[in-house]
Amino acid sequence: MAKSHPRWRLAKKVLTWLFFIAVVVLLVVYAKKVDWGDVWTVIRDYNRTALLSRRWAGYY
C-alpha cells in the first residue's frame, strides 16, 4: 500500500484535534446554560428505593 502524503497525515492530525477541541468547547458552553441547582434538587429528590430496585431496572 502506498504511504499517505505527509500533508494529509498532518491535516488528519490537525482536524482530529480541532474536532475534540470543538466537542469540549460545546460541552462547556452548554454546561454553563444548565441550572445546576435544579439538577441537584431533582437528583436529591429521586425515590432511592425505586432507583435501587431490580424491578425498575427491568429485572424480574
N, C-alpha and C positions, 0 to 999 in steps of 0.2 A: 504494500500500500504506500502511496506517495505521502511524504511528510507535508503537513499543512504549512502554509506560508506563515512566516513569523508575525506578519501584521495581523493575520486572522487570529493567531493564538493570543496576541496582545489584546485585540479587540474583544475576543470572548472573555478574557480575564477582566477587562475593564467593565464590560457590560454586566458581567456577573456581580461584581462589586457594586455597581450602580443599582442593580436590582435589589440587592439586600439592603443597601442604604435607604432606598425608597420605601421598602417594607417597614423598616424601623421608624422612619420619619412618619409614615402614615399611622403606625400604631401609636406613636407618641401624640400626634395631632388629635386622633380620635379619642385617646385615653384622657386627654385634657377636657374633652366635652362631656365626659361621663360624670354624673353626680355620685361620687364615691360614697357619700354619706347615705344616700338612698340604697346603694348596692349593699353596704354593710348592714343596714337595717333589714333588708329583705333576707339576707343570708342568716342574720341573727334570729329572725322570726320564723325560719323554716321549722316545720314539725320534724324534730330529730328522730322520733320513733318511726315516722313514715320513711324518712331518708335511709334509715339503717335497716329497715325491714327487707327481707328477701323477696317478699311478695311484690313490693313496689318496684323492685328491680327486674321483675319478670320471672323469678324463680318460684316454683310451687312445691 
